[in-house]
Amino acid sequence: MLTGKSRRLLAADLGHPDISAGIPEARFMRAMIFERLVRDEKFVSELLTTTVGALNLTRPIGVRRADGKVTEGATALALSQAHLKAVHQGEATMITGLAVPYPGLDGTVGATPVKPDFAVVAPRRSTDGGAAEADPEAAIAGSWLVMGDAKDYERVRSRIDDPRMLKGFLQVALGAEAALAWASLPDGMQVHRWGALAVPRNSFLQPVAVVENLDDHRIEVMERARERAGLLADPEMVWPVAPDDVASFVEHLELTFDPGSCVSCSLFNFCRSEVRASTEPVSRLVELGIRPEQRPALLGLVDGSGEVKDAPESLAATVLATVDGLPGSTGQLRTDPVGLPGTISVVLAKSDAAALGVHGVGLQRVGADGAEPWAFEVFENPQAPATRLGVMSLLGEALDEALSEASPSESEEPGPVHLVLPDSQTGDLLVSIADSLAGVEISRLRWERDLEQGRKALTWGGDPATVPDPLTPHQRLAVSFLLEQDRSRAMTLRWPLIDVRAVLKKHFVAGGPLVDHGRLDYLVTWAAADKPLSHREISDAVTASPHTPGARLTNDQSDAIHKVARRAGDTAYAELVNEELTYKAEVMDAAAAVLEPLDVSVLRPVHLALEGDAQRVWRRRRDLHASDLVRFGRVPWFWRNNQVDAIDHDTKCAAQLQALGNAHVLRDLALNAGTREVAFAVVESVTPLRLKVQSRRFGDGTTIAMLQNGDELAVESSDTTLKVQKGSFKFGGLSAGVLESDEQTDGDGTFGWLPKVVPDVEVGSRLVVADMAWFGGGFKSGHELGVPRPGSDTTNAPKAECHDGAYAATPDEHRWCCRSHEDAEAEYSDLLAERRERGELNPQAWPPLLDFDQFDTAAEGTPTGDHDESVAVSAAAHLTADDLD
């Protein structure tokens, strides 16, 4: 509106064209398909009644649909007609394709209107009170206008990220404020305080309406609207800006640039070039993505003074790595299982055409004889349910072999197995696929019971259902393993899925922008460096690469694969997918090669023991089919309550292990003024040993243990011992003792310290010490420290003595431990049938009941995005991913 052109065209005119912030063609096509499904006759009535019912309004006598044709005139006419239908006939109308003047700019030439995807007009009775229940017998006083929007958000692990939902409702709120300020709004029509967001409820892109109060959102969007209106009302502002003045108009201060949040903007390259060209030292910190409040403490590292003011050591190390061009070291030794027998490396090529679409998968299993060759599989139809089943089959076969090899003997429990992934998004995709298939399997078990009892197999909405085939043993193994990770994702110490990117960051400190540290190939380049690097060259090379190490593809590669995917008999599709998988596998191999020569930490057995305990419980679930298909979002309330304490124990243990094994984390804790348990201490005298502790929380009588001396971690010393016990991990040979005050303390603030194991220190040595009370106190030996061991999650889990048939023999005793899904879903199926017989389920119930499970099951003949064969639509040149999200 201000420059008369889109950001993408503006970026090209400024000489810094956008090459990465656009929308892949497949992703844009999927968004268009979803919007078309929102307008489909099947879902119009469903979305309308769900929205009206969720607001506790009266059930409409009928439902209808209208089209605003994305013009203000047609929208005004549709609203007027819908209002009359609501008032005189009690009908509700869903209007799609609206166009409403931007708030405060009604009648302004050149102003872009607000374009809500849909709105619902419903009868407003005299007893309506916002979201209060309406009296069906009360007189109709007018109509409600409930604004809505459609967003093709991907469901990750059965839910949509809250920030995305927030952004969507902000757009709904803008539509509500625009309608409220519009002079063409019919008399008697009121804009509802609540709004609706249509989002996919499953992988088939079938829409569901989510309602939310817009009060706070409307305040925020009106603040922005008033800012824009004030800018345009400025008498000195002439808009649109003349083409010759555009360059000077868009220039802005470098301090507004954030490489993390600005990367999706088409002007990112232009703004970054401004920052890079600046000669101000602070611009280097801006380029790295250092927050404004942290820059003063780090400025000395880039302005030549060398002065650092108590900045977090991890950030200071990043700045130093950038300046020196060489990676830093965190001082941590290896605790990860990458490269050990029982690990399976996995890479995926995700399809942008479907939320759970997969072009291909690559697997590499590490057995007793070492790593096997990579095996790649390409899928012809990425978004088909059969593809998801194929991924789980391959993964299940590899897990089965890994579990067999992980058992030392037939009488012993197998050790833990792990999936090694290039990033967390790959894990999210795998878990989301497992979640989808688990839901289908649970539905199948319920429908199987219905058919056994002579009942029809019906969906939640009461439509005829298509009963799928059961999961194979390998598919169920993979699904249950991934859902085990999903249930434990709040646990810091659980490692069923290993993010190699996170592992590298624990050992190496890369330079350059922090946002680039999210790419495995970028981190591997730094970790393998043996000569100074230019962080800008690496960033530009990674950005320009046609491939990515993670599941998501670059825009160019996504478009290339999408264009050849539908060509029958064309081998180019398989070649492109294999090329992508090969690159990802090579990066994974390079990461493993960088990690291989690193020394192993004494803490590795600790982490393996914790994961081993948890997987023993999972294997009992798997063997007895007891809650092994339950995702985190479906665990019962008492399970969640039990997890509160479990998470607390896990978090504390994780913090203690990190403090023991990672020098950067330990020193950052000591620098943090809010940390009570860890502090720096300076050796003021060796004989006798006296310390000056740099924390007032440490005083006379405090028992402390030395965790670090200079750059050396005490727990990694060759003199330190480890005992893996049932209730704790006991470390011995540490320097621990009581701080004692005397007359000298009053003079210089030092304390006497006489540990049983005297450390090798000298005057001026800077130690990091910890309060032994944090670990629960010391042992009588005087040199041992214990880290309490968190227990496994045994809620709703089979006990060691449970066996196949235990529930059938004594159901009351084993109802909450080893009851199988087959039995549990059969009981629930009978309960649903009774409720349906009483008219308590959809479509008879009002307000409509919400399906909180939201399994990936579709009624027979229901339109789905997966089955759409429409011609691909090229992404609009003026849009970015932000417009879809």
N, C-alpha and C positions, 0 to 999 in steps of 0.2 A: 504494500500500500504506500509506503514512504518512498521507495525507490522506483516503483513502477515495474519491477521484475522480480522473479523468484530468487531465492538465495543461491540456487545452483547456477542460474544464468549470471547472477551478479558475481559469483566466484570466478566463473570463466572469463568474464569481462575484466576482472581485476588481475588476471594472469595467474591465478591459483585455482584451477578447476578442481571440482570435487570428484575424487576417484574411488571413494569408499563409503560415503554416507548414504548412498542411494538405496533403493529397495530391489532386491533380487526379483526377477520376473515371476518365479514360482511363488515367492512370498506374497507378491502383490495379487497374483491370481487367486491365491487362497483367501486373501482378505475380501476380494470381490465375490468369491463364491459364498463366503459367510454372510456378507451383506445381502446377497440374493436369497439365501436360506431364511434370513430374518424376514424377508418380504414374502416368503412362500406361504401359500394358503394354509398348509399344514401347521405352520408355526405361528401365524398371525394370531389365531384364536388362543393358542397356548400361551404366548407371551402376554397377550392382552389380559386374559383371565388370571394369569399368575401375578401380574403387576397389580391389578385391581384387588385381587384376593389378599395379596401380601399387605396391602394398605388398609385391610379390614373395611373396605367399602362394600356397598350392597351388590349382590350378584346381578349383573345386567340381564335384561330380558333377551337381548340378542347382541351379536357382535358383527361388526362390519369393518371394511377397510377403505382407506382413501389415499390419494397420492398428491403430495404437494408439488411435484414436478420440479423441485429445487428452484422455484421462483417465488417471490414474495406474493405476487397476485394469486397464484394457484394455492399457495399455502393459506392465505387469508380466506379464500373461498372454502377450502376444505375444513378449516376450523369453524367457520360459520355454519356449515351444513352439519358437521359433527355435533356442534352445540345444540342445534335444533333437534337432532335425533335423540340426544341425551335428555333434553328437557321434556320433549313431547312423547317420546316412545320408550324411554328408559334403556336405550341401546348405548353400547360403548363402541368407540371407533379407534382404530389404530391408523394413524397417518404416517406415511413414510415419505422420505425425500423432501423435508421441510427446508425453507429458507426464511430466516427472520433477521431484520436489521440488527447490526451490532449495537449493544447498549450505548445510548448517547449519540449515535451517528445515524439515527433514522432520517432519511432524506438526504444524507450526504453523498454527493456524487463521487464514485470511485471507491467507496467503502465496501469491503468484502462482507457479505452477510454471514451470520452464524448458520451452519447447516446441520442441524440435528438429524440423525438417521431415522428416528421415529418419535412419535409422541402418542399418548393415550388420552382420549377424551371420554370421561365417564360421568354418569349422572351424579349430581351433588345434592344430597338430601338435606333437609333443614336440621337434622340431628348430627350431621357429619361434623367431626371436630378434628381436622387434620388426619391423623392416622387412627382415630378412635372408631369403634364399631358403629356402623350406621343402622338405623331402624328401617327395615324393609317397608314398613307401612307409612313412614313419614313422607311428606310431600317433597317433590323434587323442586329445589330452589334454584338450580342452575347446573353448571357443569364444572368438573375438575379437569385441568390440563396437567398431565403428568409427563414431564419431558424425559426423553431417553436418548441413548446412543448405543451403537453396536460396535464392539471391539473384539477383534479376532485374537484374543490373548491365548497364549499357550498355557495349558495346565501342566505344571511341573509337580510331580509327585502328588497328584490328585487335587491340587489347588493352584490358584493364580496368585502371583506375588502381590502383596498388599500395595506396594508403591504404584504398580500398574493400575490397580483398581482405583486408587486415590486419584491418579491422573485422569482416568476415565470419568470419574464422578465430577471432577473439576470442569470437564467439558460439558457434562450434563447440566451443572450449575450455571455455566455461561448461557446455555440455551434457555434455562428457566428465567434468568435475569433479562435476557433479550426479549422473551415473550412478555414478561411483566411490563416492560417499558414500551411495548409496541402499541401504537395508537389503534391498530387494526384488530386488536384482540376483542372478540365479541363481548357485549355487555352481559354480565352474569357468569362469565367464565373466570374462574380463579386458578392461578398457577399453584399447584400443590407444593408444599414444603419438601416433599420427598421426590426422588427421581429414580429412574430405572436404567440399568446397564445390561444390555444383552451380550452375553459372553458364551463361548462354547462350553457345553456341559460334559463333553467327551471328545474322543479323537475323531468322531464322525462330523464334527463341526455343528452339531445340532444345538441351537441356541436355547439358553435359559435366562430368565430375567432375575436380576439381583437388585433389590431396592435399598435405598439408604437416605437418611436425612441429609438435606443439602444446606442447612443453615450455615454451618461453618464454611463450606465450600463457596457459597454465594458471597459471603463477606470477602473472601480472598479474591475471587475473580472480579468483583466490583472495584477492589483496590487497583487491580491491574487495568481495568477498563477506564477508571478515572485518570490514571497515569497517561494512557494513550490519548484520551480525549483532551487532557491538558496540553499534551505535546502538539496535537493538531490545532488546538486553539491559540497557540503561541503566534502572535502577529508577525514575528520574525521568521516563522516557519513557512517555507514555500514547498508544497508537495504536489505531485511527486517531484523528487529532486531531479534537477537537470542532469542529463547523461554526463556532461563534462565535470559535474561537481560530485558525482557518486563516490569516487575514490576518497576524497577528503571527508565526505560525510560519514563513511563507514569506519574510518580510523577511530580507534579507541585506546584507552590506556591498557598497557600490557597486564596490569594487575587484575583485570577482569577475566583474563584467560585462565581456563582450567583444563588441562589436557585430559582429565578424566571425564568430566561432564560435557565438554564441548565437542568430543570426538564424533558425535552423531550429527553435528551441524555441517551444512555444506560449505560454510565459510571457515571451517577448522584450519585448512591449509593456509589460508590467508592470514588468519590471526596468529598462527604458530610462526609464520615467517616474520611477522612484526616482532614477536618476542625474541626470535633467534637473531634478528638484526640489531636489537637493542644493545647498547654498550653498557647499560647499567648492570652492576653485579647482581642486584636482586632479580633481574630477569632470568638468570640461570636457575634460580630457585623456583621462579614461576614456571619455567619450562619443565622442571622436574615434577611439578604438581605438589610442592610443599605448601601446606596451608599458611595463610597470612600470619597467624599468631605464632607459628614456629620459625618464620624466616629470620627475625632478628637474632635468634640464638645461633643460627647456622651461617649467617652472612659472612663471618670471618673466614670461612672455608673457601669462599669464591672471590673475596675482594683483596686477597693477598695478606691480610693481617694475621690469619691463622687462629684467631680468637674464637673459641666455642664456649657458649654460656649454658652449661648444663642441659644441652639438647639430648633427646633420646639417642642412645648410641646407635640404634639401628638406622635412624635417619641420617645421622652424621656419617655413618659408614657408606650409605648410598651416595651422599654428596662427594665424599672422598674418592669413591670408586669412579664417579663421573669425571672428577678432575684428573685423577691419575690414569684412567683408562684401563685399569686392572681390577678384577673382582676382589672383594674383601672376603674374609673368613669369619664366620660366627663363632668358631671354636668348638662347635658341637660335633661329636662323633656320631657314627651311624646307629640309628635305632630302627630304621625301616627294614622291611623284609624284601625289598626289590632285589631280584636275582636269586632268591632262595628257592629251593624246591617247594612246590605248592603254590607258586604265584603264576598268574595268567595275565599277560598283557593284552589289552583290548583297545582297538581303535575303531572309530565309526565315521562314516561319511553321512551326515544328516541331510535329509531332503527338506528344502524350504516349502515344498508343496503340501506338507502335512505336519501336524504337531509331533507325531510319532513316526514320521517317515524316515526310512533308512535306505540309502543307495547301496551301501556295502559295509562289511565288517571284516576286521582282521584280528586274528588270534595268534598268540605265541605262548605256549606253555613251557614252564621251566620244570623239568623232571629231575630225577636223581642223577641222570647223566648230563645235565646241563640244559641250556635253552634249545628248544626245537625250532625248526624254520617257521617263519610266519606263514599262515594259511589265510587266504583272502576269499571272500564270498561276495558276489555281486547279485543284487536282487532286481529283477526286471520291473516289478511294480512296487516302488518304495512305500506307498501308503497303504497297501493291502494288509489286512489282518494276517494273511499267510506269511508275510514278510516278518512281522513281529514274532510269530511263532518260530520262524526259521532262525532268527537271532537267538531266541531262547534255547532252541535245540542244540545249536553249535556251542553255546555257552555251557549248557547242561552237560554235554559230553565231555568238555574240557574239565569242568568241575568234578565230574564223576571220576575221571582218571586221576586228578590231583588228590582227591580224597582217598582213593585207593593207595596211592603211593605215600601219602602222608602218615599212614598207619605203620608204626615200626613192626608190629606183629598183630596177629588176629586177636589177641587178648587185650591189647592196649588201644586206647582212644586215639584216633588220628589227630595230628597237629592241625593248627589253623591253616586255612587256605585264604588267598587274597586275590582280588582283581586289581591289576595295576593299570591306571588310566592317565591320559595326558592332561586332563583338566577336570574340574568338577562338573562342567556341562555334559561331558560324556557320561559321567555317573548319573546325572539327573535324567538323561534320556533313557538309559538302561532301566533305572528304577521306575520311571514313568511307564515304560513298556510293561514291566513286570506288574505294576499296579493295575494297568488296564487288563492284562490277561488274567490276573487274580480275580478281578471283579467279574469277568466273563465266566470264569470257572465257578465262582460262588453262585452266580445266576443259574448256571447249568445244573448245579446240584439241587437248587430249589425247584427248577422246572422238571428235573428228573423225578422228584418226589411228587409233583403235581400230576405228571403223566402216570406214575404208578398208582395214584389214587383216583385216576379217571377224571382229573381236572384238566382244563385247558392251560397251556403255558402262556402266561400273560406278562407284559411288561409292567413297570410301575404305574404307567398311565392307563392300564387296562386294555392295551392293544395286543393282538396276537404276536407272539414272539417266535423267532427262529432259534431253535435249540442247537447250540454249537457242539462240536466234537469235544471230548474230554482232553485235557492236557496229557501229553505223554510223560513218562517218568523223568526223562531228561529235561523237558520243558518245565515241569513242576519243580525240579531241583533248582534250576536257575531262577525261577520266579521266587521261590521261597528264600533263596540266598539273598537276592536283591532286596526283598521286603524285610529281611532281617536287618540289613543295613538301614533301610528306611525307618524302622522302628527305633533304631539306636542312633539316629543322626544327631540327637541332642547330646550324645555322650562324646566327649572330647577324646577319650582313650580308646574308643572302638575304631578298628581299622579293617573292616571287611573290604572296603574299596580304598586303594592307595592313590592319591593324587600326586603324581611324580613332580608336578610343578611345585606343590607345597613342600615336598621333600627337598628339592634343590634349594628352595629359599631358606630352609633351616640350616644349610651348610654354606651357601655362597651369598655374597652381597653383590648384586648387579648394580651398575650405574644407569643413568638415563632416566626418563620419565617413569614414575611409579606405575602408570597405567600399562606400560609395556611389559612390566614384570608379570602380567597375567598370561603371557604367551610362553609356552614351553620352549619353542625354538629360540626365542630371544634369550631366555635364561641359560640354555645350553651353550649358546655362543659365548656368553660372558664366562660361564663356568669353565669352558675349555680354553679360554684365552691364555696364551703364553707371551703375548706382547701387547702393548697399549692399544686400546680400541677407541674409535670415535663413536660415542653413543648415538650421534645423529645419523651416521652412516648405517648403523645397525637398525635403528628405528625405521629409517626410510626403506631399507632393504626388506625388513619384515612386512612393512605396510604394502610394498610393491609386490611381494611374493604372491603367486597365483594360488598357493596352497596354505593351509593352516594345520597346526598340530592337533587341534581339538576337533570335536564333532561338527561344528558349524563350518560351512565353506565360505570362501570369499565370494563377493557378489559376482565377479566375472566367472569364476569356476561354477558357481550355482547356475548362472544363466547358460553357460556352455553345456552343462550336463542336461539341464531342463530342455534345451532345444533339440537334443538328439534322443531324449528318452522315449519319445513316442514313435520314432521311426522304426517300423518293423524290419527286422533283419539287419539293422545297422549295428556294426561292431564298435562304432565310435563310443557308444555309451559305456560299454564294459571297459574299454581302454581308458576313458577319462576317469572312471571310478577307481580302477586299479592304480592309475597314476596317483590319484589323491591318497589312497590307502598306503601306497608305497612310501610316499613322503612322510606320512604320519608315523609309519613303522620305523623309518630311518631316524626320525627325531627321537622316538622312544629308545631305540638302540643307542643313540648318542648319549642320551641322558643316563642310561644304565652304565655305559662305559665311563662316564665322568664320575659316577658314584662308586664304581667297583674298587678303585685303589684307596678310598678313604678308610681310615681306621674304624673299627667297630666299637661302639660304646658298651660299657658294662651294663647300660640300661636296656639293651636290646632284649635280653631274656625277660625283663620285666614286662615289656609291651607284648611280647609273644605269649607270655603266661596269661595276661589279662584277656587277650583275644581268644586264646585257647579255651579258657573257662567259658566265655560267652558262646563260642561255637559248639561246645559240648551240649549246652542247653538247646541251641538251634537244631542240632542233629536229632535230638529227641523229638522236637516239634516235627521235623521233616519225616522221621520214621513213622510217627503215629498220626500224621496229618492233623496235628493239634495246633490250631491257630497259626499255622505256617503261612496262610494266605491273608493274614490281617496286616494291613498297612498302618502306619502311625496315625493317620487321620480317622481310623475306625476302631481304635482301641477303646475299651469301656472306661467310664469315669474313674473307677477304682484303680485301673492300670495307670492312668495319668497321675492320680494322686500319689501312687507309690513311686512314680518316676521323679517326683519333686525331690525326695530325699536322695534317691539314687543319683540324680544329676548333681546335687550338692556335693556328695562324696566323690563323684567322678571329677567334677571341676576342681575341687581342692587337691586331689591326688595329681591331676594333670599339671596344675600350677606348681606343685612341689617337685614333680619330676622335671619340668621345664627349668625350674630354678637350679636344680642339681646338674642338669646336663647341657644347658645352653648359656654361654657366657654373655651374649648380648641381652637375652631376656633377664638374666640375673642382674646385670648392671643397670638395666632400665628400671627394674624393680627398686634397686637401691637408690636411684636418682629420683624416683617418684615420691613426692612429699606425703602422699596418701598411703604409702606402704608402711605397715606397722611391723612386719615380720623380718624384713631384710634391710641391712644398712651397710655403708662403707665403714671401715675402721683402718686407722693408720697406726703402724707399729712405731711407738715413740722410744721404746727401750727393749733390748733383747734379754739382758740379764740384769734384773728380773724382766720378765716379759710384761710389757705394759701397752695398752691400746687406748687410742682416742677414737671413740665411736661417734660417728657423725649422725647421731639420732638421739633425741632426748628420751625416746621410748625405751632405750637400753640403759639400764642403770645397775646399781648395786644389787647383787643377787640374781641377775638375769643369767641364765645358762645359755651360752651361745656355741655355735659350731661354725668353723671356718669352711665356707663352700668354695671360695676361690682365692688364690694367691697370685696376684699379677694376672697373667693370662692362663694360668693353670687351674683347671677345675679339680677340686679335691676328690670328687667321686670317681674321676677317671684316672687317678693315681694307681700305679701298680701295687701300692701297699693297701689299697682299699679292697674290702671283701664284700660280697653280696650273698645273702641267703634269701631265697624265694620261699616265704612261709605262707601258711594258709591265711593268716590275718594281716600280714604286712610284708614289706620288703625291707630287710634289715641290712644296713650298710655299716661295716666295721672299719676300724683303723683311721677314723676321722679325728681331727683335733677339736675337742669339745671341752668346755669347762665353764666355771662360774666367774662372772665379773665381780671383783671385790674393790670397794672404795676404801681409801685411807686418807691420811692427812694430805698426801700429794694430790689427791683427787680434787680437793678444794682449791688447790693452787693452779693446776694446769688442766684439769678436767679429764685426766687419764685414769684408767682402771687397771688394777692388777689382774692378770689372767694366767692361770696355771693349768693348762690342759694336760690330760694324761699322756696323749701323743703330742709331743712338742713339734710344731711345724718348723720347716726350714725357712726362716724369714730373717730380714735384716732391718735396721732402722730405716724408716721411710717406706717400707713395703705397704702397699695399699691392698687391704683384704676386703672381701665381701663376706659378712657374717650373717647368720640367721638365728632367730630366737628358737631354741629347742622346743618351747611350748607350742610353736606352730606345728611341729611334727608329733605332738602328744607327749613331749618330754623325752628324756634319754633313758638309757639302760644302766644297770648297776656297774657294768664294765667300764663306763666312763668314756668310751670311745665309739659307741654305736648310736646310730640314728635309725629310726623306723618310719617308713612311709606307710600309713594305713592303707590297706588294700580294699578297694571298693568291691562289693559283691556283684554277682551277675543278675541280670533281670530275669527273675523266675516267676513273675506274675503271669497267671494263666499258662504256665509251662509244665510239661510232664516232669515228674520227679524221676530220680534215678531208678526207683523201684517200679515205675509204671511200665506196662507192657501191653502188647496188642491183645485186646479182650478185657483189659482191666475195667474199662468203663461199662462194658456190657454186663460184667459180673456184678459190679457194685457201683451203679450210676451215681448215687448220692455222694459217695466218697470221692469219686473221680470226675465230678461234673466240671470243676474249674481247673483241672490240670491236663488231663489227656483225652477229653472228649473230642472226637474227630470232627472235621468240617462236614463230613457226610452226615453224621448224626445231628450236629448243631443246625445245619441248613435245612434238614428235613423237618425239624421241629419248627423252625421259623417259617417255613413254607406253609405248614398247617395253620400257624397263627395268622399269616397273611390271608389265607383262604377264608378263615372265619371272619376276619375283619371285612373282607370284600363282600362276603355274604350279607353282612349287616349294613352294607352301604357306607362303610367308613373309609374307603379308599377312593382314589380318583377313578373315574370322573364324577362320581356322585357327591363327594365331599366338597363343602365350601366353608372357608376358603380352600383352594386346592392345596393338597399336602405337598411338601417339598421333598424331593428325593435326595437326601444327604449323602447317600452312597455314590450316586451318579456314576454307575458302572457303564462301561462301553458296550451297551446293548441297545440295539435299535429295533423298533417294531417292523414287521413285514411291510415292505413297500414305502417305508419312510425315506424321503430324500436325504441324502448324506453327501458331504463334501468328498468323501472317498470315492463315491460312485459317479461323480460329475465328470463328464467328458467334454466340457466346454472348451472352446479354443482359448489358448493362453493370451492374456492381455499384457501388453508391454507396460512396465511401470511408468507412471507419469513422471516426466522430467522435473517437475517442480516439487515433488514429494520426497521425504526422507523417512527413515524408520520411525522417527519421532511422531510423524503424522499417523502412522498405524497404531503406535503404542499410546 
